[in-house]
């Protein structure tokens, strides 16, 4: 069982949402609100998550990323698109649990009708993130997560961080070369609650004549 001290520490952090420093051309959000009511959106998208206890990239293509000179670790917020079977075959993984399932997820994707978006970001070692939705346009991608405690039998330290790599199947084949904006938000509620907010916002937009 987790200690009372750990539970109290986590309870104080539940309402806080983690923002991530963006690379050049990227943006990120620490807002607890769901994505805008317009644009392409998929609620509860098909996905597969890998958790890396090492603070290092977990999914990549080409050469494995290494720290720059003077750094003791590589920048961990990275994005990757997989648009065809050849690209899927070039994806590499760190030695973590679930890699075989991740590979199967890529291989099972119909790239004539779908695109896989891989998002990597840090998360507190005592927390889990559930993917609620993904929204995309010709120029940006936004994900929305619900954050919760991990199971009580999971041993963790509140000051530690893991890297989550989430492979998300977007139900649409598109060219991601024009994507230059990335965002991610986390709420402390359930995905059911987060997605209901999105439905209400989109319904309100439709009722007012807004674009969908």
Secondary structure, 3 states (H helix, E strand, C coil): CCCHHHHHHHHHHCCCCCCCCCCCCCCCCCCCCCCCCCCEEEECCCEEEEEECCCCCCEEECCCCCCCCCCCCCCCCEEEEECCHHHHHCEEECCCCCHHHHHHHHHCCCCCCCEEEEEEEEEECCEEEEEEEEEECCCEEEEEEEEEECCCCCCCCCCCEEEEEEEEEECCCCCHHHCCEEEEEEECCCHHHHHHHHHHHHHHHHHCCCCC
